[in-house]
Amino acid sequence: MAIGTSYPIALWRAMIGSALTRQRKGRYGHAARDLTACANANANADAAITDYGSHSTHATYTAALAEAHPRKASFWAQFP
């Protein structure tokens, strides 16, 4: 199964990236929830997703996000 078929991980990641890149502080809570949803979906989906295509795994994505946005403390404080 490909990543976009049953799991909205790519959409969540797009919304997270938009909130952080555009510094939409009012959206950080939503972005943190979306990142949590990605983590939960990814944990359940890893066994089912056989083709991530151009998308990275959740651990790789989260690490890249932390590297790109390390100073967004109000966002990271909301992500468990």
PyMOL Python script that loads the backbone (N, CA, C, O; Angstrom):
from pymol import cmd

cmd.read_pdbstr("""\
ATOM      1  N   MET A   1       0.838  -1.174   0.000  1.00  0.00           N
ATOM      2  CA  MET A   1       0.000   0.000   0.000  1.00  0.00           C
ATOM      3  C   MET A   1       0.887   1.242   0.000  1.00  0.00           C
ATOM      4  O   MET A   1       1.890   1.290   0.712  1.00  0.00           O
ATOM      5  N   ALA A   2       0.526   2.227  -0.782  1.00  0.00           N
ATOM      6  CA  ALA A   2       1.273   3.477  -0.837  1.00  0.00           C
ATOM      7  C   ALA A   2       0.802   4.398   0.279  1.00  0.00           C
ATOM      8  O   ALA A   2      -0.306   4.243   0.794  1.00  0.00           O
ATOM      9  N   ILE A   3       1.636   5.347   0.648  1.00  0.00           N
ATOM     10  CA  ILE A   3       1.352   6.206   1.794  1.00  0.00           C
ATOM     11  C   ILE A   3       0.068   7.017   1.643  1.00  0.00           C
ATOM     12  O   ILE A   3      -0.662   7.164   2.623  1.00  0.00           O
ATOM     13  N   GLY A   4      -0.234   7.539   0.485  1.00  0.00           N
ATOM     14  CA  GLY A   4      -1.391   8.401   0.326  1.00  0.00           C
ATOM     15  C   GLY A   4      -2.708   7.679   0.165  1.00  0.00           C
ATOM     16  O   GLY A   4      -3.756   8.324   0.164  1.00  0.00           O
ATOM     17  N   THR A   5      -2.697   6.389   0.033  1.00  0.00           N
ATOM     18  CA  THR A   5      -3.899   5.629  -0.245  1.00  0.00           C
ATOM     19  C   THR A   5      -4.896   5.655   0.903  1.00  0.00           C
ATOM     20  O   THR A   5      -6.073   5.947   0.693  1.00  0.00           O
ATOM     21  N   SER A   6      -4.446   5.358   2.096  1.00  0.00           N
ATOM     22  CA  SER A   6      -5.359   5.276   3.231  1.00  0.00           C
ATOM     23  C   SER A   6      -4.980   6.172   4.399  1.00  0.00           C
ATOM     24  O   SER A   6      -5.777   6.349   5.320  1.00  0.00           O
ATOM     25  N   TYR A   7      -3.805   6.729   4.382  1.00  0.00           N
ATOM     26  CA  TYR A   7      -3.323   7.507   5.508  1.00  0.00           C
ATOM     27  C   TYR A   7      -3.070   8.950   5.082  1.00  0.00           C
ATOM     28  O   TYR A   7      -2.357   9.187   4.107  1.00  0.00           O
ATOM     29  N   PRO A   8      -3.650   9.925   5.804  1.00  0.00           N
ATOM     30  CA  PRO A   8      -3.493  11.331   5.427  1.00  0.00           C
ATOM     31  C   PRO A   8      -2.202  11.957   5.949  1.00  0.00           C
ATOM     32  O   PRO A   8      -2.158  13.160   6.205  1.00  0.00           O
ATOM     33  N   ILE A   9      -1.161  11.158   6.106  1.00  0.00           N
ATOM     34  CA  ILE A   9       0.092  11.646   6.674  1.00  0.00           C
ATOM     35  C   ILE A   9       0.665  12.784   5.831  1.00  0.00           C
ATOM     36  O   ILE A   9       1.148  13.769   6.389  1.00  0.00           O
ATOM     37  N   ALA A  10       0.624  12.677   4.529  1.00  0.00           N
ATOM     38  CA  ALA A  10       1.174  13.725   3.669  1.00  0.00           C
ATOM     39  C   ALA A  10       0.427  15.045   3.859  1.00  0.00           C
ATOM     40  O   ALA A  10       1.046  16.109   3.864  1.00  0.00           O
ATOM     41  N   LEU A  11      -0.877  14.987   4.013  1.00  0.00           N
ATOM     42  CA  LEU A  11      -1.671  16.192   4.243  1.00  0.00           C
ATOM     43  C   LEU A  11      -1.328  16.808   5.594  1.00  0.00           C
ATOM     44  O   LEU A  11      -1.136  18.021   5.688  1.00  0.00           O
ATOM     45  N   TRP A  12      -1.248  15.989   6.641  1.00  0.00           N
ATOM     46  CA  TRP A  12      -0.875  16.510   7.954  1.00  0.00           C
ATOM     47  C   TRP A  12       0.494  17.171   7.902  1.00  0.00           C
ATOM     48  O   TRP A  12       0.689  18.249   8.464  1.00  0.00           O
ATOM     49  N   ARG A  13       1.438  16.532   7.232  1.00  0.00           N
ATOM     50  CA  ARG A  13       2.781  17.098   7.141  1.00  0.00           C
ATOM     51  C   ARG A  13       2.774  18.430   6.405  1.00  0.00           C
ATOM     52  O   ARG A  13       3.514  19.341   6.777  1.00  0.00           O
ATOM     53  N   ALA A  14       1.962  18.558   5.381  1.00  0.00           N
ATOM     54  CA  ALA A  14       1.869  19.826   4.646  1.00  0.00           C
ATOM     55  C   ALA A  14       1.330  20.929   5.555  1.00  0.00           C
ATOM     56  O   ALA A  14       1.816  22.059   5.518  1.00  0.00           O
ATOM     57  N   MET A  15       0.332  20.604   6.367  1.00  0.00           N
ATOM     58  CA  MET A  15      -0.236  21.614   7.279  1.00  0.00           C
ATOM     59  C   MET A  15       0.755  21.985   8.380  1.00  0.00           C
ATOM     60  O   MET A  15       0.839  23.151   8.766  1.00  0.00           O
ATOM     61  N   ILE A  16       1.500  21.016   8.884  1.00  0.00           N
ATOM     62  CA  ILE A  16       2.520  21.281   9.900  1.00  0.00           C
ATOM     63  C   ILE A  16       3.591  22.201   9.325  1.00  0.00           C
ATOM     64  O   ILE A  16       3.956  23.207   9.934  1.00  0.00           O
ATOM     65  N   GLY A  17       4.084  21.846   8.155  1.00  0.00           N
ATOM     66  CA  GLY A  17       5.122  22.644   7.509  1.00  0.00           C
ATOM     67  C   GLY A  17       4.675  24.067   7.234  1.00  0.00           C
ATOM     68  O   GLY A  17       5.441  25.011   7.424  1.00  0.00           O
ATOM     69  N   SER A  18       3.452  24.220   6.791  1.00  0.00           N
ATOM     70  CA  SER A  18       2.914  25.542   6.516  1.00  0.00           C
ATOM     71  C   SER A  18       2.848  26.390   7.782  1.00  0.00           C
ATOM     72  O   SER A  18       3.249  27.554   7.770  1.00  0.00           O
ATOM     73  N   ALA A  19       2.352  25.822   8.861  1.00  0.00           N
ATOM     74  CA  ALA A  19       2.242  26.562  10.119  1.00  0.00           C
ATOM     75  C   ALA A  19       3.606  27.004  10.625  1.00  0.00           C
ATOM     76  O   ALA A  19       3.761  28.136  11.084  1.00  0.00           O
ATOM     77  N   LEU A  20       4.595  26.122  10.546  1.00  0.00           N
ATOM     78  CA  LEU A  20       5.919  26.455  11.066  1.00  0.00           C
ATOM     79  C   LEU A  20       6.681  27.398  10.144  1.00  0.00           C
ATOM     80  O   LEU A  20       7.321  28.340  10.610  1.00  0.00           O
ATOM     81  N   THR A  21       6.618  27.153   8.859  1.00  0.00           N
ATOM     82  CA  THR A  21       7.353  27.985   7.900  1.00  0.00           C
ATOM     83  C   THR A  21       6.806  29.403   7.860  1.00  0.00           C
ATOM     84  O   THR A  21       7.564  30.368   7.768  1.00  0.00           O
ATOM     85  N   ARG A  22       5.489  29.521   7.928  1.00  0.00           N
ATOM     86  CA  ARG A  22       4.862  30.846   7.880  1.00  0.00           C
ATOM     87  C   ARG A  22       4.758  31.497   9.257  1.00  0.00           C
ATOM     88  O   ARG A  22       4.209  32.590   9.394  1.00  0.00           O
ATOM     89  N   GLN A  23       5.288  30.822  10.272  1.00  0.00           N
ATOM     90  CA  GLN A  23       5.281  31.309  11.642  1.00  0.00           C
ATOM     91  C   GLN A  23       3.877  31.687  12.103  1.00  0.00           C
ATOM     92  O   GLN A  23       3.659  32.749  12.686  1.00  0.00           O
ATOM     93  N   ARG A  24       2.942  30.801  11.830  1.00  0.00           N
ATOM     94  CA  ARG A  24       1.551  31.002  12.225  1.00  0.00           C
ATOM     95  C   ARG A  24       1.379  30.475  13.644  1.00  0.00           C
ATOM     96  O   ARG A  24       0.902  29.358  13.844  1.00  0.00           O
ATOM     97  N   LYS A  25       1.762  31.270  14.613  1.00  0.00           N
ATOM     98  CA  LYS A  25       1.772  30.834  16.013  1.00  0.00           C
ATOM     99  C   LYS A  25       0.406  30.369  16.491  1.00  0.00           C
ATOM    100  O   LYS A  25       0.315  29.481  17.340  1.00  0.00           O
ATOM    101  N   GLY A  26      -0.647  30.953  15.961  1.00  0.00           N
ATOM    102  CA  GLY A  26      -1.987  30.524  16.326  1.00  0.00           C
ATOM    103  C   GLY A  26      -2.315  29.118  15.842  1.00  0.00           C
ATOM    104  O   GLY A  26      -3.262  28.497  16.324  1.00  0.00           O
ATOM    105  N   ARG A  27      -1.535  28.616  14.888  1.00  0.00           N
ATOM    106  CA  ARG A  27      -1.748  27.272  14.339  1.00  0.00           C
ATOM    107  C   ARG A  27      -0.827  26.232  14.969  1.00  0.00           C
ATOM    108  O   ARG A  27      -0.942  25.047  14.656  1.00  0.00           O
ATOM    109  N   TYR A  28       0.081  26.644  15.847  1.00  0.00           N
ATOM    110  CA  TYR A  28       1.040  25.701  16.424  1.00  0.00           C
ATOM    111  C   TYR A  28       0.354  24.581  17.192  1.00  0.00           C
ATOM    112  O   TYR A  28       0.807  23.437  17.149  1.00  0.00           O
ATOM    113  N   GLY A  29      -0.723  24.889  17.887  1.00  0.00           N
ATOM    114  CA  GLY A  29      -1.452  23.842  18.618  1.00  0.00           C
ATOM    115  C   GLY A  29      -2.021  22.802  17.674  1.00  0.00           C
ATOM    116  O   GLY A  29      -1.950  21.601  17.936  1.00  0.00           O
ATOM    117  N   HIS A  30      -2.589  23.275  16.567  1.00  0.00           N
ATOM    118  CA  HIS A  30      -3.121  22.360  15.555  1.00  0.00           C
ATOM    119  C   HIS A  30      -1.992  21.548  14.935  1.00  0.00           C
ATOM    120  O   HIS A  30      -2.130  20.345  14.710  1.00  0.00           O
ATOM    121  N   ALA A  31      -0.875  22.215  14.662  1.00  0.00           N
ATOM    122  CA  ALA A  31       0.265  21.527  14.059  1.00  0.00           C
ATOM    123  C   ALA A  31       0.821  20.458  14.993  1.00  0.00           C
ATOM    124  O   ALA A  31       1.191  19.371  14.548  1.00  0.00           O
ATOM    125  N   ALA A  32       0.880  20.763  16.284  1.00  0.00           N
ATOM    126  CA  ALA A  32       1.363  19.771  17.264  1.00  0.00           C
ATOM    127  C   ALA A  32       0.424  18.574  17.308  1.00  0.00           C
ATOM    128  O   ALA A  32       0.877  17.432  17.379  1.00  0.00           O
ATOM    129  N   ARG A  33      -0.886  18.829  17.266  1.00  0.00           N
ATOM    130  CA  ARG A  33      -1.849  17.712  17.237  1.00  0.00           C
ATOM    131  C   ARG A  33      -1.702  16.903  15.954  1.00  0.00           C
ATOM    132  O   ARG A  33      -1.801  15.676  15.970  1.00  0.00           O
ATOM    133  N   ASP A  34      -1.466  17.599  14.839  1.00  0.00           N
ATOM    134  CA  ASP A  34      -1.270  16.890  13.572  1.00  0.00           C
ATOM    135  C   ASP A  34      -0.005  16.029  13.617  1.00  0.00           C
ATOM    136  O   ASP A  34       0.010  14.910  13.105  1.00  0.00           O
ATOM    137  N   LEU A  35       1.050  16.556  14.232  1.00  0.00           N
ATOM    138  CA  LEU A  35       2.285  15.784  14.342  1.00  0.00           C
ATOM    139  C   LEU A  35       2.069  14.557  15.228  1.00  0.00           C
ATOM    140  O   LEU A  35       2.603  13.484  14.948  1.00  0.00           O
ATOM    141  N   THR A  36       1.291  14.718  16.289  1.00  0.00           N
ATOM    142  CA  THR A  36       0.942  13.583  17.146  1.00  0.00           C
ATOM    143  C   THR A  36       0.115  12.567  16.370  1.00  0.00           C
ATOM    144  O   THR A  36       0.318  11.360  16.497  1.00  0.00           O
ATOM    145  N   ALA A  37      -0.826  13.070  15.559  1.00  0.00           N
ATOM    146  CA  ALA A  37      -1.644  12.177  14.732  1.00  0.00           C
ATOM    147  C   ALA A  37      -0.767  11.425  13.740  1.00  0.00           C
ATOM    148  O   ALA A  37      -0.985  10.240  13.485  1.00  0.00           O
ATOM    149  N   CYS A  38       0.225  12.114  13.183  1.00  0.00           N
ATOM    150  CA  CYS A  38       1.161  11.435  12.275  1.00  0.00           C
ATOM    151  C   CYS A  38       1.894  10.322  13.006  1.00  0.00           C
ATOM    152  O   CYS A  38       2.063   9.224  12.477  1.00  0.00           O
ATOM    153  N   ALA A  39       2.324  10.612  14.219  1.00  0.00           N
ATOM    154  CA  ALA A  39       3.055   9.603  14.998  1.00  0.00           C
ATOM    155  C   ALA A  39       2.170   8.397  15.259  1.00  0.00           C
ATOM    156  O   ALA A  39       2.604   7.256  15.103  1.00  0.00           O
ATOM    157  N   ASN A  40       0.927   8.652  15.657  1.00  0.00           N
ATOM    158  CA  ASN A  40       0.011   7.551  15.940  1.00  0.00           C
ATOM    159  C   ASN A  40      -0.342   6.777  14.678  1.00  0.00           C
ATOM    160  O   ASN A  40      -0.358   5.546  14.685  1.00  0.00           O
ATOM    161  N   ALA A  41      -0.624   7.491  13.600  1.00  0.00           N
ATOM    162  CA  ALA A  41      -0.953   6.822  12.338  1.00  0.00           C
ATOM    163  C   ALA A  41       0.253   6.064  11.817  1.00  0.00           C
ATOM    164  O   ALA A  41       0.128   4.954  11.301  1.00  0.00           O
ATOM    165  N   ASN A  42       1.420   6.673  11.957  1.00  0.00           N
ATOM    166  CA  ASN A  42       2.630   6.035  11.459  1.00  0.00           C
ATOM    167  C   ASN A  42       2.932   4.763  12.240  1.00  0.00           C
ATOM    168  O   ASN A  42       3.365   3.765  11.664  1.00  0.00           O
ATOM    169  N   ALA A  43       2.706   4.796  13.545  1.00  0.00           N
ATOM    170  CA  ALA A  43       2.955   3.599  14.355  1.00  0.00           C
ATOM    171  C   ALA A  43       2.070   2.454  13.887  1.00  0.00           C
ATOM    172  O   ALA A  43       2.512   1.308  13.815  1.00  0.00           O
ATOM    173  N   ASN A  44       0.826   2.768  13.573  1.00  0.00           N
ATOM    174  CA  ASN A  44      -0.097   1.740  13.097  1.00  0.00           C
ATOM    175  C   ASN A  44       0.111   1.435  11.618  1.00  0.00           C
ATOM    176  O   ASN A  44      -0.175   0.327  11.166  1.00  0.00           O
ATOM    177  N   ALA A  45       0.601   2.403  10.871  1.00  0.00           N
ATOM    178  CA  ALA A  45       0.684   2.267   9.428  1.00  0.00           C
ATOM    179  C   ALA A  45       1.980   1.622   8.944  1.00  0.00           C
ATOM    180  O   ALA A  45       2.023   1.071   7.844  1.00  0.00           O
ATOM    181  N   ASP A  46       3.025   1.686   9.748  1.00  0.00           N
ATOM    182  CA  ASP A  46       4.314   1.177   9.277  1.00  0.00           C
ATOM    183  C   ASP A  46       4.228  -0.243   8.736  1.00  0.00           C
ATOM    184  O   ASP A  46       4.892  -0.575   7.755  1.00  0.00           O
ATOM    185  N   ALA A  47       3.430  -1.065   9.357  1.00  0.00           N
ATOM    186  CA  ALA A  47       3.299  -2.447   8.889  1.00  0.00           C
ATOM    187  C   ALA A  47       2.527  -2.510   7.580  1.00  0.00           C
ATOM    188  O   ALA A  47       2.745  -3.410   6.769  1.00  0.00           O
ATOM    189  N   ALA A  48       1.615  -1.547   7.369  1.00  0.00           N
ATOM    190  CA  ALA A  48       0.763  -1.588   6.184  1.00  0.00           C
ATOM    191  C   ALA A  48       1.357  -0.837   4.998  1.00  0.00           C
ATOM    192  O   ALA A  48       1.111  -1.205   3.849  1.00  0.00           O
ATOM    193  N   ILE A  49       2.135   0.210   5.260  1.00  0.00           N
ATOM    194  CA  ILE A  49       2.692   1.014   4.169  1.00  0.00           C
ATOM    195  C   ILE A  49       3.950   0.338   3.648  1.00  0.00           C
ATOM    196  O   ILE A  49       4.929   0.162   4.374  1.00  0.00           O
ATOM    197  N   THR A  50       3.905  -0.027   2.411  1.00  0.00           N
ATOM    198  CA  THR A  50       5.064  -0.667   1.797  1.00  0.00           C
ATOM    199  C   THR A  50       5.826   0.292   0.901  1.00  0.00           C
ATOM    200  O   THR A  50       6.964   0.015   0.521  1.00  0.00           O
ATOM    201  N   ASP A  51       5.209   1.424   0.557  1.00  0.00           N
ATOM    202  CA  ASP A  51       5.850   2.381  -0.342  1.00  0.00           C
ATOM    203  C   ASP A  51       5.649   3.795   0.188  1.00  0.00           C
ATOM    204  O   ASP A  51       4.566   4.366   0.055  1.00  0.00           O
ATOM    205  N   TYR A  52       6.680   4.350   0.780  1.00  0.00           N
ATOM    206  CA  TYR A  52       6.606   5.719   1.266  1.00  0.00           C
ATOM    207  C   TYR A  52       6.828   6.722   0.131  1.00  0.00           C
ATOM    208  O   TYR A  52       6.676   7.927   0.331  1.00  0.00           O
ATOM    209  N   GLY A  53       7.177   6.241  -1.030  1.00  0.00           N
ATOM    210  CA  GLY A  53       7.408   7.130  -2.161  1.00  0.00           C
ATOM    211  C   GLY A  53       8.476   8.151  -1.813  1.00  0.00           C
ATOM    212  O   GLY A  53       9.555   7.789  -1.342  1.00  0.00           O
ATOM    213  N   SER A  54       8.186   9.414  -2.040  1.00  0.00           N
ATOM    214  CA  SER A  54       9.158  10.469  -1.752  1.00  0.00           C
ATOM    215  C   SER A  54       9.077  10.948  -0.302  1.00  0.00           C
ATOM    216  O   SER A  54       9.808  11.857   0.090  1.00  0.00           O
ATOM    217  N   HIS A  55       8.197  10.344   0.491  1.00  0.00           N
ATOM    218  CA  HIS A  55       8.026  10.742   1.884  1.00  0.00           C
ATOM    219  C   HIS A  55       8.987   9.977   2.781  1.00  0.00           C
ATOM    220  O   HIS A  55       9.347   8.835   2.498  1.00  0.00           O
ATOM    221  N   SER A  56       9.397  10.622   3.864  1.00  0.00           N
ATOM    222  CA  SER A  56      10.294   9.977   4.822  1.00  0.00           C
ATOM    223  C   SER A  56       9.475   9.312   5.926  1.00  0.00           C
ATOM    224  O   SER A  56       8.281   9.574   6.076  1.00  0.00           O
ATOM    225  N   THR A  57      10.122   8.465   6.680  1.00  0.00           N
ATOM    226  CA  THR A  57       9.459   7.849   7.823  1.00  0.00           C
ATOM    227  C   THR A  57       9.173   8.935   8.862  1.00  0.00           C
ATOM    228  O   THR A  57       9.698  10.045   8.769  1.00  0.00           O
ATOM    229  N   HIS A  58       8.348   8.613   9.842  1.00  0.00           N
ATOM    230  CA  HIS A  58       7.992   9.622  10.837  1.00  0.00           C
ATOM    231  C   HIS A  58       9.211  10.077  11.635  1.00  0.00           C
ATOM    232  O   HIS A  58       9.371  11.272  11.884  1.00  0.00           O
ATOM    233  N   ALA A  59      10.059   9.156  12.034  1.00  0.00           N
ATOM    234  CA  ALA A  59      11.243   9.514  12.824  1.00  0.00           C
ATOM    235  C   ALA A  59      12.151  10.454  12.037  1.00  0.00           C
ATOM    236  O   ALA A  59      12.657  11.432  12.587  1.00  0.00           O
ATOM    237  N   THR A  60      12.358  10.166  10.770  1.00  0.00           N
ATOM    238  CA  THR A  60      13.200  11.015   9.922  1.00  0.00           C
ATOM    239  C   THR A  60      12.552  12.375   9.723  1.00  0.00           C
ATOM    240  O   THR A  60      13.232  13.401   9.767  1.00  0.00           O
ATOM    241  N   TYR A  61      11.235  12.392   9.503  1.00  0.00           N
ATOM    242  CA  TYR A  61      10.508  13.642   9.314  1.00  0.00           C
ATOM    243  C   TYR A  61      10.587  14.512  10.563  1.00  0.00           C
ATOM    244  O   TYR A  61      10.855  15.709  10.467  1.00  0.00           O
ATOM    245  N   THR A  62      10.357  13.922  11.732  1.00  0.00           N
ATOM    246  CA  THR A  62      10.386  14.673  12.981  1.00  0.00           C
ATOM    247  C   THR A  62      11.780  15.239  13.245  1.00  0.00           C
ATOM    248  O   THR A  62      11.910  16.377  13.696  1.00  0.00           O
ATOM    249  N   ALA A  63      12.812  14.462  12.969  1.00  0.00           N
ATOM    250  CA  ALA A  63      14.189  14.935  13.148  1.00  0.00           C
ATOM    251  C   ALA A  63      14.486  16.113  12.216  1.00  0.00           C
ATOM    252  O   ALA A  63      15.103  17.095  12.629  1.00  0.00           O
ATOM    253  N   ALA A  64      14.050  16.014  10.974  1.00  0.00           N
ATOM    254  CA  ALA A  64      14.262  17.107  10.013  1.00  0.00           C
ATOM    255  C   ALA A  64      13.484  18.353  10.428  1.00  0.00           C
ATOM    256  O   ALA A  64      13.968  19.473  10.270  1.00  0.00           O
ATOM    257  N   LEU A  65      12.289  18.156  10.953  1.00  0.00           N
ATOM    258  CA  LEU A  65      11.463  19.265  11.418  1.00  0.00           C
ATOM    259  C   LEU A  65      12.142  19.959  12.606  1.00  0.00           C
ATOM    260  O   LEU A  65      12.183  21.188  12.669  1.00  0.00           O
ATOM    261  N   ALA A  66      12.664  19.183  13.527  1.00  0.00           N
ATOM    262  CA  ALA A  66      13.362  19.740  14.691  1.00  0.00           C
ATOM    263  C   ALA A  66      14.613  20.499  14.269  1.00  0.00           C
ATOM    264  O   ALA A  66      14.949  21.527  14.857  1.00  0.00           O
ATOM    265  N   GLU A  67      15.294  19.999  13.260  1.00  0.00           N
ATOM    266  CA  GLU A  67      16.500  20.668  12.767  1.00  0.00           C
ATOM    267  C   GLU A  67      16.157  21.975  12.048  1.00  0.00           C
ATOM    268  O   GLU A  67      16.884  22.962  12.165  1.00  0.00           O
ATOM    269  N   ALA A  68      15.056  21.977  11.311  1.00  0.00           N
ATOM    270  CA  ALA A  68      14.661  23.162  10.557  1.00  0.00           C
ATOM    271  C   ALA A  68      14.006  24.233  11.438  1.00  0.00           C
ATOM    272  O   ALA A  68      14.071  25.420  11.119  1.00  0.00           O
ATOM    273  N   HIS A  69      13.377  23.819  12.541  1.00  0.00           N
ATOM    274  CA  HIS A  69      12.618  24.750  13.387  1.00  0.00           C
ATOM    275  C   HIS A  69      12.949  24.565  14.864  1.00  0.00           C
ATOM    276  O   HIS A  69      12.044  24.339  15.667  1.00  0.00           O
ATOM    277  N   PRO A  70      14.225  24.656  15.240  1.00  0.00           N
ATOM    278  CA  PRO A  70      14.589  24.370  16.634  1.00  0.00           C
ATOM    279  C   PRO A  70      14.138  25.442  17.625  1.00  0.00           C
ATOM    280  O   PRO A  70      13.998  25.162  18.815  1.00  0.00           O
ATOM    281  N   ARG A  71      13.913  26.651  17.151  1.00  0.00           N
ATOM    282  CA  ARG A  71      13.610  27.761  18.059  1.00  0.00           C
ATOM    283  C   ARG A  71      12.109  27.996  18.248  1.00  0.00           C
ATOM    284  O   ARG A  71      11.712  28.955  18.910  1.00  0.00           O
ATOM    285  N   LYS A  72      11.304  27.158  17.692  1.00  0.00           N
ATOM    286  CA  LYS A  72       9.851  27.304  17.821  1.00  0.00           C
ATOM    287  C   LYS A  72       9.393  26.593  19.100  1.00  0.00           C
ATOM    288  O   LYS A  72       8.681  25.590  19.064  1.00  0.00           O
ATOM    289  N   ALA A  73       9.828  27.151  20.214  1.00  0.00           N
ATOM    290  CA  ALA A  73       9.600  26.523  21.525  1.00  0.00           C
ATOM    291  C   ALA A  73       8.119  26.360  21.831  1.00  0.00           C
ATOM    292  O   ALA A  73       7.722  25.358  22.427  1.00  0.00           O
ATOM    293  N   SER A  74       7.298  27.321  21.436  1.00  0.00           N
ATOM    294  CA  SER A  74       5.872  27.201  21.742  1.00  0.00           C
ATOM    295  C   SER A  74       5.233  26.044  20.982  1.00  0.00           C
ATOM    296  O   SER A  74       4.252  25.464  21.446  1.00  0.00           O
ATOM    297  N   PHE A  75       5.780  25.707  19.820  1.00  0.00           N
ATOM    298  CA  PHE A  75       5.299  24.531  19.087  1.00  0.00           C
ATOM    299  C   PHE A  75       5.784  23.262  19.769  1.00  0.00           C
ATOM    300  O   PHE A  75       4.984  22.375  20.067  1.00  0.00           O
ATOM    301  N   TRP A  76       7.082  23.164  20.019  1.00  0.00           N
ATOM    302  CA  TRP A  76       7.665  21.942  20.574  1.00  0.00           C
ATOM    303  C   TRP A  76       7.141  21.659  21.980  1.00  0.00           C
ATOM    304  O   TRP A  76       7.090  20.502  22.396  1.00  0.00           O
ATOM    305  N   ALA A  77       6.752  22.698  22.714  1.00  0.00           N
ATOM    306  CA  ALA A  77       6.192  22.492  24.052  1.00  0.00           C
ATOM    307  C   ALA A  77       4.846  21.788  23.992  1.00  0.00           C
ATOM    308  O   ALA A  77       4.435  21.150  24.962  1.00  0.00           O
ATOM    309  N   GLN A  78       4.160  21.898  22.868  1.00  0.00           N
ATOM    310  CA  GLN A  78       2.837  21.279  22.728  1.00  0.00           C
ATOM    311  C   GLN A  78       2.901  19.866  22.138  1.00  0.00           C
ATOM    312  O   GLN A  78       1.900  19.151  22.111  1.00  0.00           O
ATOM    313  N   PHE A  79       4.074  19.477  21.672  1.00  0.00           N
ATOM    314  CA  PHE A  79       4.237  18.137  21.097  1.00  0.00           C
ATOM    315  C   PHE A  79       4.795  17.228  22.188  1.00  0.00           C
ATOM    316  O   PHE A  79       5.864  17.492  22.738  1.00  0.00           O
ATOM    317  N   PRO A  80       4.066  16.155  22.500  1.00  0.00           N
ATOM    318  CA  PRO A  80       4.513  15.280  23.605  1.00  0.00           C
ATOM    319  C   PRO A  80       5.811  14.554  23.313  1.00  0.00           C
ATOM    320  O   PRO A  80       6.294  13.793  24.151  1.00  0.00           O
TER     321      PRO A  80
END
""", "prot")
cmd.dss("prot")
cmd.show_as("cartoon", "prot")
cmd.util.cbc("prot")
cmd.orient("prot")
